Amino acid sequence: MKSKMLLISGLLSLTAGCATTATTTTAEAEHGHAMAAVAGQSKLYDETLNPHQIEHPDHLGFNDLHIQAIRHLIPDTPSIHDPKLQVAVHHHCKAYDDGALVCLMFHSGMKDQDKPIGFEYIITTAQYNTLPEAEKHYWHYHKTELARAHASFPDLSQEEAAKILPAVRETYGKVIYFQKPENKYPIGEPYVVIVQDMPEQD
């Protein structure tokens, strides 16, 4: 798998016309790929929302801010003790220049054979305010929902997470699934989860 990712990284670098060579560092050796930042070139990622991007280069247009949150799966019962409300859904996100993020969602992590079951589209408050009124109900305000979802940034230090939180709090998210976690394949129609309507946990 590592050799395959190295090959992809090399092809992408060639396609981008990147002829600069760099010395391998400890972080590169640990992660099995070249660093994203190249001397003399502008950064191609958001340093605040993706502080580890220099260690996790952008493969096929995807970089990684990892957020973990509960209350993202529709429960099977109306009980606040339904086990699905406690499942940690892993969000692996790419930050875009317009302030939006798109997060692939995994209910089991992001190991080599884990498949995403949906995505969360995240926009700024200013972008949310441009939405039609009928659309706004589908979006949840992260200033309220981050605490209710026990959201965490498992790959970041406390200092890195503290820098991200003010920006993330002032965003809205729309959760869209194309597969139920108990199904082997995507069955039926995609669906939106209205996160703010989910039973609140202790």
C-alpha positions as CSV (number, residue, x, y, z in Angstrom):
1,M,0.0,0.0,0.0
2,K,2.8,2.4,0.9
3,S,4.6,1.7,-2.4
4,K,1.3,2.4,-4.2
5,M,0.9,5.7,-2.4
6,L,4.5,6.7,-3.2
7,L,3.9,6.0,-6.9
8,I,0.7,8.1,-6.9
9,S,2.6,10.9,-5.0
10,G,5.3,10.8,-7.6
11,L,2.9,10.9,-10.5
12,L,1.1,13.8,-9.1
13,S,4.3,15.7,-8.5
14,L,5.4,15.1,-12.1
15,T,2.0,16.2,-13.4
16,A,2.2,19.4,-11.4
17,G,5.6,20.1,-12.9
18,C,7.4,19.9,-9.6
19,A,11.1,19.2,-10.3
20,T,12.4,20.3,-6.9
21,T,14.1,17.6,-4.8
22,A,13.9,17.5,-1.0
23,T,15.8,15.7,1.7
24,T,13.8,12.9,3.4
25,T,13.0,13.8,7.0
26,T,11.9,11.6,10.0
27,A,8.3,12.6,9.4
28,E,8.5,11.6,5.8
29,A,10.0,8.3,6.6
30,E,7.3,7.6,9.2
31,H,4.4,8.5,6.8
32,G,6.0,6.9,3.7
33,H,5.6,10.0,1.4
34,A,7.2,13.3,0.5
35,M,6.4,16.5,2.4
36,A,3.8,18.8,0.8
37,A,5.7,22.1,1.2
38,V,8.5,22.8,-1.2
39,A,11.0,25.6,-0.7
40,G,10.1,28.7,-2.8
41,Q,6.5,27.6,-3.4
42,S,3.4,29.0,-1.8
43,K,1.5,26.6,0.5
44,L,-1.3,24.7,-1.1
45,Y,-3.3,24.1,2.1
46,D,-4.9,26.0,4.9
47,E,-2.3,26.0,7.8
48,T,-4.9,26.7,10.5
49,L,-7.5,24.1,9.6
50,N,-4.9,21.6,8.3
51,P,-1.8,21.9,10.6
52,H,-0.6,18.4,9.8
53,Q,-0.9,18.8,6.0
54,I,2.9,19.2,5.8
55,E,3.1,15.6,7.1
56,H,0.1,14.3,5.1
57,P,0.4,15.6,1.5
58,D,-2.7,16.1,-0.7
59,H,-3.3,12.8,-2.5
60,L,-5.8,13.0,-5.3
61,G,-7.1,16.3,-4.1
62,F,-7.8,15.1,-0.5
63,N,-6.1,16.4,2.6
64,D,-6.8,15.5,6.2
65,L,-8.4,17.3,9.2
66,H,-9.7,14.4,11.4
67,I,-12.8,15.2,13.5
68,Q,-14.6,12.6,15.6
69,A,-18.2,13.2,16.7
70,I,-21.2,11.2,18.1
71,R,-24.9,11.9,17.3
72,H,-24.3,11.6,13.6
73,L,-26.1,8.3,13.0
74,I,-29.9,8.1,13.0
75,P,-30.9,5.9,16.0
76,D,-33.1,2.8,15.6
77,T,-35.3,3.9,18.6
78,P,-36.5,7.2,20.1
79,S,-34.5,6.4,23.3
80,I,-31.6,8.7,24.2
81,H,-29.8,5.5,25.2
82,D,-29.9,4.1,21.6
83,P,-26.3,2.8,20.9
84,K,-26.1,4.5,17.5
85,L,-26.2,7.9,19.2
86,Q,-22.9,6.9,20.9
87,V,-21.1,5.7,17.7
88,A,-18.1,8.0,17.0
89,V,-18.2,8.9,13.3
90,H,-14.8,9.8,11.9
91,H,-14.7,12.9,9.6
92,H,-11.7,13.2,7.3
93,C,-11.9,16.7,5.8
94,K,-10.4,18.9,3.1
95,A,-10.4,22.6,3.6
96,Y,-11.0,24.8,0.5
97,D,-10.0,28.4,-0.2
98,D,-13.5,29.7,0.0
99,G,-13.8,28.6,3.7
100,A,-15.8,25.5,3.0
101,L,-14.8,22.0,4.1
102,V,-15.9,18.6,2.8
103,C,-15.5,15.6,5.1
104,L,-15.7,12.0,4.2
105,M,-17.4,10.1,7.0
106,F,-16.4,6.7,8.3
107,H,-18.2,4.9,11.2
108,S,-15.2,2.6,11.8
109,G,-12.1,4.8,11.2
110,M,-10.0,5.2,8.1
111,K,-7.9,2.2,7.9
112,D,-6.8,0.8,4.5
113,Q,-10.1,-1.1,3.8
114,D,-12.6,1.2,5.5
115,K,-15.1,2.8,3.1
116,P,-16.8,6.1,3.6
117,I,-20.6,5.9,4.1
118,G,-21.4,9.6,3.6
119,F,-20.0,13.1,3.9
120,E,-20.5,16.3,5.7
121,Y,-20.4,19.6,3.8
122,I,-19.3,22.5,6.0
123,I,-19.7,26.2,5.2
124,T,-19.1,29.5,6.9
125,T,-21.8,31.5,8.6
126,A,-21.7,34.1,5.8
127,Q,-22.2,31.3,3.2
128,Y,-25.1,29.8,5.3
129,N,-26.8,33.2,5.4
130,T,-27.0,33.1,1.6
131,L,-29.0,29.8,1.6
132,P,-32.8,29.8,0.8
133,E,-34.8,29.7,4.1
134,A,-36.3,26.3,3.2
135,E,-32.8,24.9,2.9
136,K,-31.4,26.1,6.3
137,H,-33.2,23.5,8.3
138,Y,-30.9,20.8,6.9
139,W,-27.8,22.5,8.3
140,H,-26.6,22.5,12.0
141,Y,-24.7,25.3,13.7
142,H,-21.4,24.0,15.0
143,K,-21.2,26.5,17.9
144,T,-24.1,24.6,19.4
145,E,-23.5,21.1,18.0
146,L,-19.7,20.6,18.7
147,A,-20.4,20.2,22.4
148,R,-23.5,18.1,21.9
149,A,-21.6,15.8,19.6
150,H,-18.5,15.6,21.9
151,A,-16.5,16.6,18.9
152,S,-12.7,16.1,19.2
153,F,-9.6,16.4,17.0
154,P,-7.8,13.1,17.8
155,D,-4.7,13.8,15.6
156,L,-4.0,17.3,16.9
157,S,-2.3,18.6,20.0
158,Q,-4.4,20.7,22.4
159,E,-2.6,23.8,21.0
160,E,-3.5,23.0,17.4
161,A,-7.1,22.2,18.3
162,A,-7.4,25.5,20.2
163,K,-6.4,27.4,17.1
164,I,-9.0,25.6,15.0
165,L,-12.0,25.8,17.3
166,P,-12.9,29.5,16.9
167,A,-13.1,29.0,13.1
168,V,-15.0,25.7,13.2
169,R,-17.5,27.0,15.7
170,E,-18.6,29.6,13.2
171,T,-19.6,27.1,10.5
172,Y,-22.7,25.1,9.6
173,G,-22.7,21.5,8.5
174,K,-25.0,19.3,6.4
175,V,-24.7,15.6,6.9
176,I,-25.5,13.4,3.9
177,Y,-25.3,9.6,3.9
178,F,-25.3,7.3,0.8
179,Q,-25.0,4.1,2.9
180,K,-26.3,2.9,6.2
181,P,-23.5,1.5,8.4
182,E,-25.2,-1.9,8.8
183,N,-25.4,-2.4,5.0
184,K,-22.5,-3.9,3.0
185,Y,-23.3,-1.7,-0.1
186,P,-25.2,1.6,-0.6
187,I,-28.9,0.5,-0.7
188,G,-31.8,2.8,-1.5
189,E,-31.7,6.6,-1.7
190,P,-29.1,8.9,0.0
191,Y,-30.5,10.8,3.0
192,V,-29.8,13.8,5.1
193,V,-29.5,13.6,8.9
194,I,-30.9,16.6,10.8
195,V,-28.3,16.7,13.5
196,Q,-30.0,19.3,15.6
197,D,-33.1,17.2,15.9
198,M,-31.2,14.2,17.3
199,P,-31.8,13.2,20.9
200,E,-29.4,15.0,23.2
201,Q,-26.9,13.0,25.2
202,D,-25.6,13.6,28.7
